[in-house]
Amino acid sequence: MPISMPVRLWFQKSLFALLLAFTLGTTACQDETAAPVMQSTHQAYDLVGFLDQEADALSAQKALVTKTVSTADNPTETKTISTINWAEELAPFADADINKPALAGLFTEEVKTNPLGQQVRRYTAKEDADTNVQQVTYLFDAQGRLVQVDATIVQENMLFNTQKILHLEAQPSAAPTIRLYRLDETQKLMFMDAQRYGVLGEIAR
């Protein structure tokens, strides 16, 4: 697998995805991450707006990213890349957005301050909530500037289970900038072994 492949495309290129599309095509419309949403409930931080802004800025700056990719069947690869489609690269993180109108009221919010004086805002899906996003945690510095995002996304039914663990770190400022992102994904189709994929990106501006 080419290391320059956007993280979303790994799923689309795998045999697992082909089988999944064949067996579950009729359920695709039920996935709230499948189509763009033009409205926002402002239930949480504007993650999509932040990612869109960063994708444009990183593309304009021709930012370098040192990308490490690992799978269960292949040795870990690390490569520094200067040409990358940032909108596609960051797209999986937009799936953790909980400001979609369909998700309004489906999460409980917990706010606390950690020993470093940073504000932690954790959103957890309510029991039986109809959403793939199970949990999102935002970390802000004492000035309210974004420091970190962590999320867990799970999609499952009788035939398959997919779990994504997302982690993003930002350099806090008036306009926060991404410095590191990580995605760990596990896919399990009935009667098949689990497939695991990981990507770590460290950005140099």
C-alpha positions as CSV (number, residue, x, y, z in Angstrom):
1,M,0.0,0.0,0.0
2,P,1.5,3.4,-1.0
3,I,2.3,5.4,2.0
4,S,1.0,8.6,0.3
5,M,-2.6,7.1,0.1
6,P,-5.0,9.3,2.1
7,V,-6.2,7.4,5.2
8,R,-9.8,7.3,4.0
9,L,-8.8,5.6,0.7
10,W,-7.3,2.6,2.5
11,F,-10.7,1.5,3.5
12,Q,-12.0,2.0,-0.1
13,K,-9.2,0.1,-1.6
14,S,-9.4,-3.0,0.6
15,L,-11.1,-6.3,-0.3
16,F,-13.0,-5.8,2.9
17,A,-14.5,-2.7,1.6
18,L,-15.6,-4.4,-1.6
19,L,-17.4,-7.1,0.3
20,L,-18.9,-4.5,2.6
21,A,-20.2,-2.5,-0.2
22,F,-21.8,-5.6,-1.8
23,T,-23.5,-6.8,1.3
24,L,-24.4,-3.6,2.9
25,G,-25.0,-1.1,0.1
26,T,-28.6,-0.6,1.1
27,T,-27.6,0.7,4.5
28,A,-25.1,3.4,3.4
29,C,-27.7,6.1,3.5
30,Q,-28.1,5.5,7.2
31,D,-24.6,6.5,8.1
32,E,-24.6,10.1,9.3
33,T,-21.0,10.5,8.1
34,A,-21.8,9.6,4.5
35,A,-22.9,13.0,3.2
36,P,-21.9,16.6,3.8
37,V,-24.2,18.6,6.1
38,M,-24.7,22.3,5.4
39,Q,-26.1,23.2,8.9
40,S,-24.6,23.1,12.3
41,T,-26.2,22.8,15.8
42,H,-23.1,24.3,17.5
43,Q,-23.4,21.5,20.0
44,A,-19.6,21.4,20.3
45,Y,-16.4,22.9,18.8
46,D,-16.6,23.5,15.1
47,L,-14.3,20.7,14.1
48,V,-15.3,20.7,10.4
49,G,-14.6,24.4,10.1
50,F,-11.2,23.9,11.7
51,L,-10.3,21.0,9.4
52,D,-11.4,22.9,6.3
53,Q,-9.3,25.9,7.3
54,E,-6.3,23.7,8.0
55,A,-6.6,21.8,4.7
56,D,-6.5,25.0,2.8
57,A,-3.6,26.4,4.8
58,L,-1.5,23.3,4.6
59,S,-2.1,23.0,0.8
60,A,-1.1,26.7,0.3
61,Q,2.0,26.3,2.5
62,K,3.0,23.0,0.8
63,A,3.6,21.7,4.3
64,L,5.8,18.6,4.8
65,V,4.4,15.7,6.7
66,T,6.3,12.7,8.0
67,K,3.9,9.9,7.6
68,T,4.2,6.5,9.3
69,V,1.8,3.8,8.1
70,S,1.4,0.3,9.6
71,T,-0.8,-2.7,8.8
72,A,-1.0,-6.2,10.3
73,D,0.5,-7.8,7.2
74,N,3.2,-5.3,6.1
75,P,6.2,-3.7,7.8
76,T,5.9,-0.2,9.1
77,E,6.8,2.5,6.5
78,T,7.8,6.1,7.2
79,K,8.2,8.7,4.5
80,T,8.3,12.5,4.3
81,I,5.8,13.9,1.8
82,S,5.4,17.3,0.4
83,T,2.6,16.7,-2.1
84,I,-0.6,15.5,-0.4
85,N,-4.4,16.1,-0.7
86,W,-5.0,17.6,2.7
87,A,-8.8,17.6,2.3
88,E,-8.8,13.9,1.8
89,E,-6.1,13.3,4.4
90,L,-8.0,15.0,7.2
91,A,-11.5,13.8,6.1
92,P,-11.7,10.9,8.6
93,F,-11.4,13.4,11.5
94,A,-14.5,15.3,10.2
95,D,-16.5,12.1,10.8
96,A,-16.1,12.9,14.5
97,D,-18.1,16.1,14.2
98,I,-21.2,16.0,16.4
99,N,-22.7,19.3,15.2
100,K,-24.8,17.7,12.5
101,P,-28.5,18.4,13.1
102,A,-29.3,14.6,13.2
103,L,-27.0,14.3,16.3
104,A,-28.6,17.1,18.3
105,G,-29.2,16.1,21.9
106,L,-27.7,12.6,21.5
107,F,-24.6,13.3,23.7
108,T,-24.0,14.1,27.3
109,E,-21.3,16.8,28.0
110,E,-18.8,16.7,30.8
111,V,-16.6,19.7,31.5
112,K,-13.7,19.8,33.8
113,T,-10.2,21.4,34.3
114,N,-7.1,19.2,34.4
115,P,-4.1,19.7,36.6
116,L,-2.4,21.8,33.8
117,G,-5.3,24.3,33.9
118,Q,-6.6,23.0,30.6
119,Q,-10.3,22.7,30.0
120,V,-11.5,19.2,29.0
121,R,-14.9,18.8,27.2
122,R,-16.0,15.2,26.8
123,Y,-19.1,14.3,24.7
124,T,-20.4,10.8,25.2
125,A,-23.2,9.2,23.1
126,K,-26.3,8.5,25.2
127,E,-27.4,4.9,25.6
128,D,-29.2,3.7,22.4
129,A,-28.3,6.9,20.6
130,D,-28.4,6.4,16.8
131,T,-24.9,7.5,16.0
132,N,-21.5,6.0,15.1
133,V,-19.6,8.6,17.1
134,Q,-19.3,7.1,20.6
135,Q,-17.1,9.7,22.2
136,V,-15.3,13.0,21.4
137,T,-13.0,14.8,23.8
138,Y,-11.7,18.4,23.2
139,L,-8.8,19.8,25.2
140,F,-8.4,23.6,25.3
141,D,-5.6,25.7,27.0
142,A,-6.3,28.3,29.7
143,Q,-7.1,30.8,26.9
144,G,-9.7,28.6,25.3
145,R,-7.5,27.6,22.4
146,L,-7.7,24.1,20.9
147,V,-4.9,21.8,22.0
148,Q,-6.1,18.3,21.3
149,V,-9.0,16.2,19.9
150,D,-9.7,12.5,20.6
151,A,-12.6,10.5,19.3
152,T,-13.9,6.9,19.0
153,I,-16.2,6.0,16.0
154,V,-17.8,2.6,15.8
155,Q,-20.0,1.2,13.0
156,E,-21.4,-2.3,13.4
157,N,-24.3,-4.6,12.5
158,M,-24.7,-8.3,12.2
159,L,-22.1,-8.6,9.4
160,F,-19.3,-6.3,10.2
161,N,-17.7,-4.1,12.9
162,T,-15.4,-1.1,12.2
163,Q,-13.7,0.9,15.0
164,K,-11.7,4.1,14.5
165,I,-9.6,5.7,17.2
166,L,-8.7,9.3,16.2
167,H,-6.2,11.6,17.8
168,L,-5.2,15.1,16.7
169,E,-2.9,17.6,18.4
170,A,-2.8,21.4,17.6
171,Q,-0.4,24.2,18.3
172,P,-2.6,26.5,20.3
173,S,-2.9,30.1,19.1
174,A,-5.5,32.6,18.0
175,A,-5.8,30.3,14.9
176,P,-4.7,26.8,16.1
177,T,-2.7,24.7,13.6
178,I,-2.4,20.9,13.4
179,R,1.0,19.5,14.3
180,L,0.2,15.8,14.6
181,Y,-2.6,13.4,13.8
182,R,-3.1,9.7,14.3
183,L,-5.7,7.2,13.1
184,D,-6.0,3.6,14.3
185,E,-8.6,1.5,12.5
186,T,-9.8,-2.1,13.0
187,Q,-12.3,-3.7,10.6
188,K,-13.9,-7.1,11.2
189,L,-16.2,-8.8,8.7
190,M,-18.1,-11.9,9.6
191,F,-16.0,-15.1,9.0
192,M,-12.9,-13.1,8.2
193,D,-9.9,-12.1,10.3
194,A,-9.8,-8.5,11.7
195,Q,-7.8,-6.0,9.5
196,R,-5.8,-3.3,11.3
197,Y,-4.4,-0.1,9.9
198,G,-2.6,2.8,11.6
199,V,-1.3,6.1,10.3
200,L,0.7,8.8,12.2
201,G,1.3,12.2,10.6
202,E,3.8,14.8,12.0
203,I,3.5,18.1,10.2
204,A,6.4,20.5,9.6
205,R,5.4,24.0,8.6
